[in-house]
Amino acid sequence: MIFYKCKRGIQFSFALKLLITASFSNDIYLIVISSVNIFTILLILNKKYTPIWKYFRIILLLELCFNDQPFGPAIVASIKYNIKYKIIILSYYLLRASLFFFHTFKIIDWIYLGILFVGFNTYFYMHDLKQTDSKINSQSQRKLTQFDIPSQNDSNEVIDFLNYIPLGICQLDSNYNLVNSNHKTKKYCSNIKEDTLQQQLFLMIQRAWIQQQSMPSALRFERRSLFNSSEDYGSDFQLKRMQSCSQSRKKAISFTSCRQYNNPVDIVQIINKYKSKGISGSINLNSLKYRDQTTFKTYEIKIYEVSKGLLIMIKNITKKEKQIDMKERYHFQQMLINSFSHELRTPLNCSLSLLQTLEQQIKSELNDTYLKPAIISNKKLLHQINDILDFANFEVQTFKLRPTIFKLSNLIQTIEDYFKAECEQKKIDFVIQSCEDAFIRSDYDRILQILVNLLNNSVKYTKQEGIIQLNVKRVGSLYQFEVFDTGCGISNEKLFLINKILQNQEVDIARRGEEDYIQYVGLGLKVSSQIARQLCDRGELNITSQLNQFTNNRFVVKDLQSYDEALIIPTDECIQEPYKSKVKTKCNCLNVLIVDDIPFNHLAFITVLKYFNVKSDSAYDGQMAIEMVKNRFKNCKCTYKLIFMDIDMPGIDGYQTTQEIQQFLEQNDMSSTIIMCSAFDSKDNIDIAYKSGMKDILPKPIETSRLKKILYKYYF
């Protein structure tokens, strides 16, 4: 097909060619037609024409085609086909052809000419009819967007269109009688056993209102805020609050379920309460939610006031409600894990502190034979609890590193204390080869956590007289930790599967049959792999092994120290500027206060402080701590130098207690150093602790080395 931009030039050259030919043959008729055709083409190029000139030009062009039959078909193909009244051009062409070839036409030609005329006219008529129907449908859609729904008699086309909308739509008149409805409305109301659709619809609205009243807005707000509060995340008080919320909800349900709403006046009151004026640009916050107890589907009902009554829209929101419910259940499960881990840490804090104190006081064979293994087992148990907490944080995407500056030799010494005696007992040669000592800024606890998990596996799978080797290499700001053992090794198939699981790739479970592939990757190894990705950009936990020969685990840690931090080398005890008290008078009062709701924690903490010749007072809740600070100032005009504050306590929590103590001391030109002492040492809790006025963090279970740093920093 010839392009439109070239058509006019081709038609102009065709008319000019016939004009020159006619001038040689002195054909006046052909000269006039070709001249007029050239004039009309030039007129169109200047865009000074009306639509009638377009048809006149095409008719003249067809007339020229009859006088030049070899090039006529090409010129006919160049005619623009999207002209409106094609029947005029076709009629002229057939009439002119019959007159021009009158003497040469046969009977079959005249029959074919009639078929062409009738067929083309029929085609044009049907085409115009379809365009008219399309125009009517577009007008109906515009009416729908304006929400001007007519009555039942003259709205069949609109209602047919509404049947394709994925919403239940129905119309009520001013007397609350059902006028129109689509198929979705009948489908959504079909499970309600009533005679008419109007009764089913009204009963659905009544049941939705009853279900809405069974969970009042106050309880709904408390249920939502239960999971949105970052300050209370992971607290066991959430469980108590949820329990009380559940009891209140049961009372509300039992109260509303006793009432019956069968009176027609009730449905009018409900509709008037939840209707909103107009649809366009408005958000209906008073929507009703109905849960079908048979199909367990949830529907949202919105009522709008329009010009001719009421418009009710019913939407199936089952998937949306399931997503919300799964999200809340998911957060609740993580909250249970955090609470469970906290409950484990509480007795562990007491036992570990007492064992460490006992180790320092007993100097005999009992120490190495019984106490030291018990302390190491408690510390390893703490790492297992941290695996559970980190796994929960990875699941909800709240995991964050806690970088500190530490000495590499301290990390190596801790690993040696953990595993040297155990390897000697099993007659395993435990070798540590490390690069030169340096200060590293990274997450000390998480690096230790990975090493403990890897070395636990090595000790477990390495037989007697085997070798376990820990290698630490440095390249610039990167430190590579490598755990090598001569254990039983891993087969190629299992190793391939383990690496795919650790890299979070899809595993073809069906191909493996009934074999449980998770048995090859425990919780510790899975969490260690995810932590390794955080310790270094594009970091991975790489595992290589050969069956019955060796297993090698490697991961890389990036030193996050800046240039300014590298210039300030801390000491082993992290001793900084000593505490400067604003106390104006001297007294014999104790300078340390322990705030904790567990009595055994006080016993363990006091025992550890006695090792440093530090005596302390005890407060068992936040309100008691505030009263003790106020009484100390009232009696002696002094305050505590150091306050160890638990954050999870009944009544006033540690954050609020800290704020009130700091406000009171500032008003009286005094200050105390408040240390967060809690098992909830997540990044969010630490941030809230600093905002509330706490100066430092001492995680539970309390380690003697960390407590020593705190005392040298703020007390001595």
Buried (B, 14 or more C-beta within 10 A) or exposed (E): EBEEEEBBEBBBEBBBBBBEBBEEEEBEEBBEBBBBBBBBBEBBEEEEBEEEBBBBBBBBBBBBBBBBEEBBEEBEEBBEEEEEEBBEBBBBBBEBBBEEEEEEBEEEEEEEBEEBBEEBEEEBEEEEEEEEEEEEEEEBEEBBEEBEBBEEEEBEBBBEBBEEEEBBBBBBEEEBEBBBBBBBBBEBBEEBEEEEBBBBBBBBBBBBBBBBBBBBEEBEEBBEEBBEEEBBBBBBEBBEBBEEBEEBBEEBBEEBEEEEBEEEEBBEEBBEEBBBEEBEEEEBEEBBBBBBEEEEBBBBBBBBBBEBBBBBBBBBBBEEBEEEEEEBEEBBEBBBBBBBBBEBBBBBBBBBBBBBBBBEEEEEEEBEEBBBEBBBEBBBBBBBBBBBBBBBBBEBEBBEBBBEBBBBBBBBEBBBEBBEBBBEEBEBEBEBEBEEEBBBBBBBBBBBBBBBBBBBBBBEBBEEEBBBBBBBBBEEEBBBBBBBBBBBBBEEEBBEBBBBBBEEEEEEEEEEEEEEBEEBBBBBBBBBBBBBBBBBEEBBBBBBBEBEEBBBBBBBBBBBBEEEBEEEEBEEEBEEEEBEBEBEEEEEEBBBBBBBBBEBBBBBBBBBBEBEEBEBBBBBBBBBBBEBBBEBBEEBEBBBBBBBBBBBBEEBBBBBBBBBBBEBBEEEEBBBBBBBBBBBBBEBBBEBBEEBBBBBBBBBBBBBEBBBBBBBBBBE
